[in-house]
Amino acid sequence: MFQRIDLLSAAKGSEQDMLLHMMKEVWATPGELIGTTRGTTAWCFLIISGFVRIEDVILGSWLLPPGALFGLEEMFMGGIPTQHYRAACHSTMLAIDRTSLTGLLSAQHPVAQNLQAEIALIAGRTIQRRMARLAARL
């Protein structure tokens, strides 16, 4: 599993064990809504297999492929109330909560560096989408 997902491919031996301990496997069926908040805990997800559709009331919808992260907007920026996630087909994801992700990001190993780079890319796309949302409302 780790070798197929670029974000995790840098993990070796004990790092793989640590990641598996921090993350929980989640399955979704076609059309199932995937909630990024459960109770008071925010989660982000890494797609291992299948596809997840982002549905946005203003910007439409698009698919996220295996290897993509989602739920970070909700975790760190309060989310977007007009945006939802649905499994486009049978999908498997790894979920990590905010506390574990924050700890992982502060670690000094290649997976943390991969995550930091991916989060920077997601933040850039998020800003673009928020600007597009704003433009659509003007």
LUMPANU-500648 format. One record per atom (N, C-alpha, C, CB): residue number from 1; residue in one letter; atom name; x, y, z. Coordinates in steps of 0.1 Angstrom, whole numbers, plus 5000, padded with zeros to 4 digits. Glycine has a CB too. Example, Ala and Ser with C-alpha at 12.3 -4.5 7.8 and 13.67 -1.06 7.14 Angstrom:
BEGIN
NODE,resi,resn,name,x,y,z
NODE,1,a,N,5132,4943,5078
NODE,1,a,CA,5123,4955,5078
NODE,1,a,C,5132,4967,5078
NODE,1,a,CB,5113,4955,5090
NODE,2,s,N,5128,4978,5071
NODE,2,s,CA,5137,4989,5071
NODE,2,s,C,5129,5000,5079
NODE,2,s,CB,5141,4994,5057
This chain:
BEGIN
NODE,resi,resn,name,x,y,z
NODE,1,m,N,5008,4988,5000
NODE,1,m,CA,5000,5000,5000
NODE,1,m,C,5009,5013,5000
NODE,1,m,CB,4991,5000,5012
NODE,2,f,N,5019,5013,5008
NODE,2,f,CA,5027,5025,5009
NODE,2,f,C,5035,5029,4996
NODE,2,f,CB,5037,5023,5020
NODE,3,q,N,5039,5018,4989
NODE,3,q,CA,5046,5021,4977
NODE,3,q,C,5037,5027,4966
NODE,3,q,CB,5053,5008,4972
NODE,4,r,N,5024,5024,4966
NODE,4,r,CA,5015,5028,4956
NODE,4,r,C,5011,5043,4958
NODE,4,r,CB,5003,5020,4955
NODE,5,i,N,5012,5048,4969
NODE,5,i,CA,5008,5062,4973
NODE,5,i,C,5020,5071,4975
NODE,5,i,CB,4999,5062,4985
NODE,6,d,N,5022,5080,4966
NODE,6,d,CA,5034,5089,4966
NODE,6,d,C,5037,5095,4980
NODE,6,d,CB,5034,5099,4956
NODE,7,l,N,5026,5100,4986
NODE,7,l,CA,5027,5107,4999
NODE,7,l,C,5033,5098,5009
NODE,7,l,CB,5014,5112,5003
NODE,8,l,N,5031,5085,5009
NODE,8,l,CA,5035,5075,5019
NODE,8,l,C,5048,5067,5015
NODE,8,l,CB,5024,5066,5023
NODE,9,s,N,5052,5068,5002
NODE,9,s,CA,5062,5060,4997
NODE,9,s,C,5075,5062,5004
NODE,9,s,CB,5064,5062,4982
NODE,10,a,N,5078,5073,5011
NODE,10,a,CA,5090,5076,5017
NODE,10,a,C,5091,5068,5031
NODE,10,a,CB,5092,5091,5020
NODE,11,a,N,5080,5063,5036
NODE,11,a,CA,5080,5056,5049
NODE,11,a,C,5087,5043,5048
NODE,11,a,CB,5065,5054,5054
NODE,12,k,N,5095,5040,5057
NODE,12,k,CA,5102,5028,5058
NODE,12,k,C,5100,5021,5072
NODE,12,k,CB,5117,5030,5055
NODE,13,g,N,5099,5008,5073
NODE,13,g,CA,5099,5001,5085
NODE,13,g,C,5091,5007,5097
NODE,13,g,CB,5113,4999,5090
NODE,14,s,N,5098,5012,5107
NODE,14,s,CA,5091,5017,5119
NODE,14,s,C,5082,5029,5115
NODE,14,s,CB,5101,5021,5129
NODE,15,e,N,5085,5037,5105
NODE,15,e,CA,5077,5048,5101
NODE,15,e,C,5063,5043,5096
NODE,15,e,CB,5084,5057,5091
NODE,16,q,N,5064,5032,5088
NODE,16,q,CA,5051,5026,5083
NODE,16,q,C,5043,5021,5095
NODE,16,q,CB,5054,5014,5074
NODE,17,d,N,5049,5015,5105
NODE,17,d,CA,5042,5010,5117
NODE,17,d,C,5035,5022,5124
NODE,17,d,CB,5051,5003,5126
NODE,18,m,N,5043,5033,5126
NODE,18,m,CA,5038,5045,5132
NODE,18,m,C,5026,5051,5125
NODE,18,m,CB,5049,5056,5134
NODE,19,l,N,5027,5052,5112
NODE,19,l,CA,5016,5057,5104
NODE,19,l,C,5003,5048,5105
NODE,19,l,CB,5020,5059,5089
NODE,20,l,N,5005,5035,5104
NODE,20,l,CA,4994,5026,5105
NODE,20,l,C,4987,5027,5119
NODE,20,l,CB,4998,5012,5102
NODE,21,h,N,4995,5030,5129
NODE,21,h,CA,4990,5032,5142
NODE,21,h,C,4982,5045,5144
NODE,21,h,CB,5001,5031,5153
NODE,22,m,N,4986,5055,5136
NODE,22,m,CA,4980,5068,5137
NODE,22,m,C,4967,5069,5129
NODE,22,m,CB,4990,5079,5133
NODE,23,m,N,4967,5062,5118
NODE,23,m,CA,4956,5063,5108
NODE,23,m,C,4946,5051,5110
NODE,23,m,CB,4961,5064,5094
NODE,24,k,N,4934,5054,5106
NODE,24,k,CA,4924,5043,5106
NODE,24,k,C,4918,5041,5092
NODE,24,k,CB,4913,5045,5117
NODE,25,e,N,4916,5029,5089
NODE,25,e,CA,4911,5026,5075
NODE,25,e,C,4896,5028,5075
NODE,25,e,CB,4914,5011,5071
NODE,26,v,N,4891,5035,5065
NODE,26,v,CA,4877,5038,5063
NODE,26,v,C,4873,5033,5049
NODE,26,v,CB,4875,5053,5065
NODE,27,w,N,4861,5028,5048
NODE,27,w,CA,4856,5023,5035
NODE,27,w,C,4843,5031,5032
NODE,27,w,CB,4853,5008,5035
NODE,28,a,N,4841,5034,5020
NODE,28,a,CA,4828,5041,5016
NODE,28,a,C,4823,5034,5003
NODE,28,a,CB,4831,5056,5013
NODE,29,t,N,4810,5033,5002
NODE,29,t,CA,4803,5028,4991
NODE,29,t,C,4799,5039,4981
NODE,29,t,CB,4790,5019,4995
NODE,30,p,N,4796,5035,4968
NODE,30,p,CA,4792,5046,4959
NODE,30,p,C,4781,5055,4964
NODE,30,p,CB,4789,5039,4945
NODE,31,g,N,4783,5068,4963
NODE,31,g,CA,4773,5077,4967
NODE,31,g,C,4773,5081,4982
NODE,31,g,CB,4760,5072,4963
NODE,32,e,N,4781,5074,4990
NODE,32,e,CA,4781,5076,5004
NODE,32,e,C,4788,5090,5007
NODE,32,e,CB,4788,5065,5011
NODE,33,l,N,4781,5098,5016
NODE,33,l,CA,4787,5110,5020
NODE,33,l,C,4798,5107,5030
NODE,33,l,CB,4776,5119,5026
NODE,34,i,N,4809,5114,5029
NODE,34,i,CA,4820,5112,5038
NODE,34,i,C,4822,5124,5046
NODE,34,i,CB,4834,5109,5030
NODE,35,g,N,4819,5123,5059
NODE,35,g,CA,4820,5134,5068
NODE,35,g,C,4834,5136,5073
NODE,35,g,CB,4810,5132,5080
NODE,36,t,N,4838,5149,5073
NODE,36,t,CA,4852,5151,5078
NODE,36,t,C,4852,5155,5093
NODE,36,t,CB,4858,5163,5070
NODE,37,t,N,4840,5156,5099
NODE,37,t,CA,4840,5159,5113
NODE,37,t,C,4831,5148,5119
NODE,37,t,CB,4834,5173,5116
NODE,38,r,N,4836,5142,5129
NODE,38,r,CA,4828,5132,5137
NODE,38,r,C,4829,5135,5151
NODE,38,r,CB,4834,5117,5134
NODE,39,g,N,4817,5139,5157
NODE,39,g,CA,4817,5144,5170
NODE,39,g,C,4824,5158,5171
NODE,39,g,CB,4823,5134,5180
NODE,40,t,N,4834,5159,5179
NODE,40,t,CA,4842,5171,5180
NODE,40,t,C,4855,5170,5173
NODE,40,t,CB,4843,5175,5194
NODE,41,t,N,4858,5159,5166
NODE,41,t,CA,4871,5156,5160
NODE,41,t,C,4870,5158,5145
NODE,41,t,CB,4875,5142,5163
NODE,42,a,N,4880,5166,5140
NODE,42,a,CA,4881,5168,5126
NODE,42,a,C,4891,5158,5120
NODE,42,a,CB,4886,5183,5123
NODE,43,w,N,4888,5153,5108
NODE,43,w,CA,4896,5142,5102
NODE,43,w,C,4899,5147,5088
NODE,43,w,CB,4888,5129,5101
NODE,44,c,N,4911,5143,5083
NODE,44,c,CA,4914,5144,5069
NODE,44,c,C,4916,5129,5064
NODE,44,c,CB,4927,5153,5067
NODE,45,f,N,4915,5128,5051
NODE,45,f,CA,4915,5115,5045
NODE,45,f,C,4925,5114,5034
NODE,45,f,CB,4901,5111,5040
NODE,46,l,N,4932,5103,5033
NODE,46,l,CA,4941,5100,5021
NODE,46,l,C,4934,5088,5014
NODE,46,l,CB,4955,5096,5026
NODE,47,i,N,4931,5091,5001
NODE,47,i,CA,4925,5080,4993
NODE,47,i,C,4935,5070,4989
NODE,47,i,CB,4918,5087,4980
NODE,48,i,N,4932,5057,4993
NODE,48,i,CA,4941,5046,4989
NODE,48,i,C,4936,5039,4976
NODE,48,i,CB,4941,5036,5001
NODE,49,s,N,4923,5037,4975
NODE,49,s,CA,4917,5032,4963
NODE,49,s,C,4903,5038,4960
NODE,49,s,CB,4917,5016,4963
NODE,50,g,N,4899,5038,4948
NODE,50,g,CA,4887,5044,4944
NODE,50,g,C,4888,5059,4942
NODE,50,g,CB,4876,5042,4956
NODE,51,f,N,4877,5066,4941
NODE,51,f,CA,4876,5080,4938
NODE,51,f,C,4866,5087,4947
NODE,51,f,CB,4873,5083,4923
NODE,52,v,N,4869,5099,4951
NODE,52,v,CA,4860,5107,4959
NODE,52,v,C,4856,5119,4951
NODE,52,v,CB,4866,5111,4973
NODE,53,r,N,4843,5122,4950
NODE,53,r,CA,4838,5134,4943
NODE,53,r,C,4836,5145,4953
NODE,53,r,CB,4825,5130,4935
NODE,54,i,N,4842,5157,4950
NODE,54,i,CA,4839,5169,4957
NODE,54,i,C,4827,5175,4950
NODE,54,i,CB,4852,5178,4958
NODE,55,e,N,4817,5178,4958
NODE,55,e,CA,4805,5185,4953
NODE,55,e,C,4805,5199,4959
NODE,55,e,CB,4792,5177,4956
NODE,56,d,N,4806,5209,4950
NODE,56,d,CA,4806,5223,4955
NODE,56,d,C,4794,5230,4948
NODE,56,d,CB,4819,5230,4952
NODE,57,v,N,4786,5236,4956
NODE,57,v,CA,4774,5243,4951
NODE,57,v,C,4777,5254,4941
NODE,57,v,CB,4766,5249,4963
NODE,58,i,N,4788,5260,4943
NODE,58,i,CA,4791,5271,4934
NODE,58,i,C,4800,5267,4922
NODE,58,i,CB,4798,5282,4941
NODE,59,l,N,4810,5259,4925
NODE,59,l,CA,4820,5255,4915
NODE,59,l,C,4818,5242,4908
NODE,59,l,CB,4834,5254,4921
NODE,60,g,N,4807,5235,4912
NODE,60,g,CA,4804,5222,4905
NODE,60,g,C,4811,5210,4912
NODE,60,g,CB,4809,5222,4891
NODE,61,s,N,4815,5200,4905
NODE,61,s,CA,4821,5188,4911
NODE,61,s,C,4833,5184,4904
NODE,61,s,CB,4810,5177,4913
NODE,62,w,N,4841,5177,4911
NODE,62,w,CA,4853,5171,4904
NODE,62,w,C,4858,5159,4913
NODE,62,w,CB,4865,5181,4903
NODE,63,l,N,4866,5150,4906
NODE,63,l,CA,4870,5138,4913
NODE,63,l,C,4884,5139,4918
NODE,63,l,CB,4869,5126,4903
NODE,64,l,N,4886,5133,4930
NODE,64,l,CA,4899,5131,4936
NODE,64,l,C,4903,5117,4934
NODE,64,l,CB,4899,5135,4951
NODE,65,p,N,4916,5115,4929
NODE,65,p,CA,4920,5101,4927
NODE,65,p,C,4928,5095,4939
NODE,65,p,CB,4930,5101,4914
NODE,66,p,N,4932,5082,4938
NODE,66,p,CA,4940,5077,4948
NODE,66,p,C,4953,5085,4950
NODE,66,p,CB,4944,5062,4945
NODE,67,g,N,4956,5087,4963
NODE,67,g,CA,4968,5095,4966
NODE,67,g,C,4964,5109,4970
NODE,67,g,CB,4977,5095,4955
NODE,68,a,N,4952,5113,4968
NODE,68,a,CA,4948,5127,4971
NODE,68,a,C,4943,5127,4986
NODE,68,a,CB,4936,5131,4962
NODE,69,l,N,4946,5139,4992
NODE,69,l,CA,4942,5142,5005
NODE,69,l,C,4929,5151,5005
NODE,69,l,CB,4953,5149,5014
NODE,70,f,N,4920,5149,5014
NODE,70,f,CA,4909,5158,5015
NODE,70,f,C,4905,5160,5030
NODE,70,f,CB,4897,5154,5006
NODE,71,g,N,4898,5171,5033
NODE,71,g,CA,4894,5173,5046
NODE,71,g,C,4903,5183,5054
NODE,71,g,CB,4893,5161,5054
NODE,72,l,N,4914,5187,5047
NODE,72,l,CA,4923,5196,5054
NODE,72,l,C,4917,5210,5056
NODE,72,l,CB,4936,5198,5046
NODE,73,e,N,4908,5214,5046
NODE,73,e,CA,4902,5228,5047
NODE,73,e,C,4894,5228,5060
NODE,73,e,CB,4893,5230,5035
NODE,74,e,N,4886,5217,5063
NODE,74,e,CA,4878,5217,5074
NODE,74,e,C,4887,5216,5087
NODE,74,e,CB,4869,5204,5074
NODE,75,m,N,4897,5209,5086
NODE,75,m,CA,4906,5207,5098
NODE,75,m,C,4913,5220,5102
NODE,75,m,CB,4916,5197,5095
NODE,76,f,N,4918,5228,5092
NODE,76,f,CA,4927,5239,5095
NODE,76,f,C,4921,5253,5092
NODE,76,f,CB,4939,5238,5089
NODE,77,m,N,4910,5253,5084
NODE,77,m,CA,4905,5266,5079
NODE,77,m,C,4890,5267,5081
NODE,77,m,CB,4908,5268,5065
NODE,78,g,N,4884,5258,5089
NODE,78,g,CA,4870,5260,5091
NODE,78,g,C,4861,5254,5080
NODE,78,g,CB,4866,5274,5093
NODE,79,g,N,4867,5249,5069
NODE,79,g,CA,4859,5243,5059
NODE,79,g,C,4851,5252,5050
NODE,79,g,CB,4850,5233,5065
NODE,80,i,N,4843,5246,5041
NODE,80,i,CA,4835,5254,5032
NODE,80,i,C,4821,5247,5033
NODE,80,i,CB,4841,5253,5017
NODE,81,p,N,4811,5254,5038
NODE,81,p,CA,4798,5248,5041
NODE,81,p,C,4791,5243,5028
NODE,81,p,CB,4789,5257,5048
NODE,82,t,N,4795,5249,5016
NODE,82,t,CA,4788,5245,5004
NODE,82,t,C,4795,5233,4997
NODE,82,t,CB,4787,5257,4994
NODE,83,q,N,4805,5227,5003
NODE,83,q,CA,4813,5217,4997
NODE,83,q,C,4811,5203,5005
NODE,83,q,CB,4828,5220,4997
NODE,84,h,N,4809,5192,4998
NODE,84,h,CA,4807,5179,5004
NODE,84,h,C,4815,5169,4996
NODE,84,h,CB,4792,5175,5004
NODE,85,y,N,4818,5158,5003
NODE,85,y,CA,4826,5147,4997
NODE,85,y,C,4817,5134,4996
NODE,85,y,CB,4838,5144,5005
NODE,86,r,N,4817,5128,4985
NODE,86,r,CA,4810,5115,4983
NODE,86,r,C,4819,5105,4976
NODE,86,r,CB,4797,5118,4975
NODE,87,a,N,4818,5093,4980
NODE,87,a,CA,4825,5082,4973
NODE,87,a,C,4819,5081,4959
NODE,87,a,CB,4824,5069,4980
NODE,88,a,N,4827,5081,4948
NODE,88,a,CA,4823,5080,4935
NODE,88,a,C,4821,5065,4931
NODE,88,a,CB,4832,5086,4925
NODE,89,c,N,4828,5056,4939
NODE,89,c,CA,4828,5042,4937
NODE,89,c,C,4832,5036,4951
NODE,89,c,CB,4837,5037,4925
NODE,90,h,N,4833,5023,4951
NODE,90,h,CA,4838,5017,4964
NODE,90,h,C,4852,5022,4966
NODE,90,h,CB,4838,5001,4963
NODE,91,s,N,4854,5029,4978
NODE,91,s,CA,4867,5035,4980
NODE,91,s,C,4872,5032,4994
NODE,91,s,CB,4865,5051,4979
NODE,92,t,N,4885,5031,4995
NODE,92,t,CA,4892,5029,5007
NODE,92,t,C,4901,5041,5010
NODE,92,t,CB,4901,5016,5007
NODE,93,m,N,4900,5046,5023
NODE,93,m,CA,4908,5057,5027
NODE,93,m,C,4915,5055,5040
NODE,93,m,CB,4899,5070,5028
NODE,94,l,N,4925,5062,5043
NODE,94,l,CA,4931,5063,5056
NODE,94,l,C,4927,5076,5062
NODE,94,l,CB,4947,5060,5056
NODE,95,a,N,4922,5076,5074
NODE,95,a,CA,4918,5088,5081
NODE,95,a,C,4928,5091,5092
NODE,95,a,CB,4903,5087,5086
NODE,96,i,N,4931,5104,5094
NODE,96,i,CA,4939,5108,5105
NODE,96,i,C,4933,5120,5112
NODE,96,i,CB,4954,5111,5100
NODE,97,d,N,4933,5121,5125
NODE,97,d,CA,4927,5132,5132
NODE,97,d,C,4937,5143,5133
NODE,97,d,CB,4922,5128,5146
NODE,98,r,N,4932,5155,5137
NODE,98,r,CA,4940,5167,5137
NODE,98,r,C,4952,5166,5147
NODE,98,r,CB,4931,5179,5142
NODE,99,t,N,4950,5160,5158
NODE,99,t,CA,4961,5159,5168
NODE,99,t,C,4972,5151,5162
NODE,99,t,CB,4956,5154,5181
NODE,100,s,N,4969,5139,5157
NODE,100,s,CA,4979,5130,5151
NODE,100,s,C,4986,5136,5139
NODE,100,s,CB,4972,5117,5147
NODE,101,l,N,4978,5143,5130
NODE,101,l,CA,4984,5150,5119
NODE,101,l,C,4994,5161,5123
NODE,101,l,CB,4973,5156,5109
NODE,102,t,N,4990,5169,5133
NODE,102,t,CA,4999,5179,5137
NODE,102,t,C,5012,5173,5143
NODE,102,t,CB,4992,5187,5148
NODE,103,g,N,5011,5162,5150
NODE,103,g,CA,5023,5155,5155
NODE,103,g,C,5031,5150,5144
NODE,103,g,CB,5019,5144,5165
NODE,104,l,N,5025,5144,5134
NODE,104,l,CA,5032,5139,5123
NODE,104,l,C,5039,5150,5115
NODE,104,l,CB,5022,5131,5113
NODE,105,l,N,5033,5161,5113
NODE,105,l,CA,5039,5172,5106
NODE,105,l,C,5051,5178,5113
NODE,105,l,CB,5028,5183,5104
NODE,106,s,N,5052,5177,5126
NODE,106,s,CA,5063,5182,5133
NODE,106,s,C,5075,5172,5134
NODE,106,s,CB,5059,5186,5147
NODE,107,a,N,5073,5160,5129
NODE,107,a,CA,5083,5150,5129
NODE,107,a,C,5094,5153,5119
NODE,107,a,CB,5077,5136,5127
NODE,108,q,N,5105,5148,5121
NODE,108,q,CA,5116,5150,5111
NODE,108,q,C,5119,5137,5103
NODE,108,q,CB,5129,5154,5119
NODE,109,h,N,5110,5134,5094
NODE,109,h,CA,5112,5123,5085
NODE,109,h,C,5106,5126,5071
NODE,109,h,CB,5106,5110,5091
NODE,110,p,N,5109,5118,5061
NODE,110,p,CA,5105,5121,5047
NODE,110,p,C,5089,5122,5046
NODE,110,p,CB,5110,5111,5038
NODE,111,v,N,5082,5114,5053
NODE,111,v,CA,5067,5114,5051
NODE,111,v,C,5062,5128,5056
NODE,111,v,CB,5060,5103,5059
NODE,112,a,N,5068,5133,5067
NODE,112,a,CA,5063,5147,5071
NODE,112,a,C,5067,5157,5061
NODE,112,a,CB,5070,5150,5085
NODE,113,q,N,5078,5156,5054
NODE,113,q,CA,5082,5166,5044
NODE,113,q,C,5072,5164,5032
NODE,113,q,CB,5096,5163,5039
NODE,114,n,N,5069,5152,5028
NODE,114,n,CA,5059,5150,5017
NODE,114,n,C,5045,5156,5021
NODE,114,n,CB,5057,5135,5014
NODE,115,l,N,5041,5154,5033
NODE,115,l,CA,5028,5160,5038
NODE,115,l,C,5029,5175,5037
NODE,115,l,CB,5025,5155,5052
NODE,116,q,N,5039,5181,5042
NODE,116,q,CA,5041,5195,5042
NODE,116,q,C,5040,5201,5028
NODE,116,q,CB,5054,5200,5049
NODE,117,a,N,5046,5195,5019
NODE,117,a,CA,5046,5199,5005
NODE,117,a,C,5032,5198,4999
NODE,117,a,CB,5056,5191,4996
NODE,118,e,N,5025,5186,5002
NODE,118,e,CA,5011,5184,4997
NODE,118,e,C,5002,5194,5003
NODE,118,e,CB,5007,5170,5000
NODE,119,i,N,5003,5197,5016
NODE,119,i,CA,4994,5207,5022
NODE,119,i,C,4996,5221,5016
NODE,119,i,CB,4997,5208,5038
NODE,120,a,N,5009,5224,5013
NODE,120,a,CA,5011,5237,5006
NODE,120,a,C,5004,5238,4993
NODE,120,a,CB,5026,5240,5004
NODE,121,l,N,5004,5227,4985
NODE,121,l,CA,4997,5226,4972
NODE,121,l,C,4982,5228,4974
NODE,121,l,CB,5000,5213,4965
NODE,122,i,N,4977,5221,4984
NODE,122,i,CA,4962,5221,4987
NODE,122,i,C,4958,5235,4991
NODE,122,i,CB,4959,5211,4998
NODE,123,a,N,4967,5242,4999
NODE,123,a,CA,4964,5255,5004
NODE,123,a,C,4963,5265,4992
NODE,123,a,CB,4974,5260,5014
NODE,124,g,N,4972,5263,4982
NODE,124,g,CA,4972,5272,4970
NODE,124,g,C,4959,5269,4962
NODE,124,g,CB,4984,5269,4961
NODE,125,r,N,4955,5257,4960
NODE,125,r,CA,4943,5254,4953
NODE,125,r,C,4930,5259,4961
NODE,125,r,CB,4941,5238,4951
NODE,126,t,N,4931,5258,4974
NODE,126,t,CA,4920,5263,4982
NODE,126,t,C,4918,5278,4980
NODE,126,t,CB,4922,5260,4997
NODE,127,i,N,4929,5285,4980
NODE,127,i,CA,4928,5300,4978
NODE,127,i,C,4922,5303,4964
NODE,127,i,CB,4942,5306,4979
NODE,128,q,N,4927,5296,4954
NODE,128,q,CA,4921,5297,4941
NODE,128,q,C,4906,5295,4940
NODE,128,q,CB,4928,5288,4931
NODE,129,r,N,4902,5284,4947
NODE,129,r,CA,4887,5281,4947
NODE,129,r,C,4879,5291,4955
NODE,129,r,CB,4885,5267,4953
NODE,130,r,N,4885,5296,4966
NODE,130,r,CA,4878,5306,4973
NODE,130,r,C,4877,5319,4965
NODE,130,r,CB,4885,5309,4987
NODE,131,m,N,4887,5323,4958
NODE,131,m,CA,4886,5335,4949
NODE,131,m,C,4876,5332,4938
NODE,131,m,CB,4900,5338,4943
NODE,132,a,N,4876,5321,4932
NODE,132,a,CA,4866,5318,4922
NODE,132,a,C,4852,5318,4928
NODE,132,a,CB,4868,5304,4916
NODE,133,r,N,4850,5313,4940
NODE,133,r,CA,4837,5314,4947
NODE,133,r,C,4832,5329,4948
NODE,133,r,CB,4837,5307,4960
NODE,134,l,N,4842,5337,4953
NODE,134,l,CA,4839,5351,4955
NODE,134,l,C,4836,5358,4942
NODE,134,l,CB,4851,5358,4961
NODE,135,a,N,4843,5355,4931
NODE,135,a,CA,4840,5361,4918
NODE,135,a,C,4827,5357,4913
NODE,135,a,CB,4851,5357,4908
NODE,136,a,N,4823,5344,4916
NODE,136,a,CA,4810,5339,4911
NODE,136,a,C,4798,5347,4918
NODE,136,a,CB,4809,5324,4913
NODE,137,r,N,4801,5351,4930
NODE,137,r,CA,4790,5358,4938
NODE,137,r,C,4789,5373,4934
NODE,137,r,CB,4793,5357,4952
NODE,138,l,N,4799,5378,4928
NODE,138,l,CA,4799,5393,4925
NODE,138,l,C,4791,5396,4912
NODE,138,l,CB,4813,5398,4923
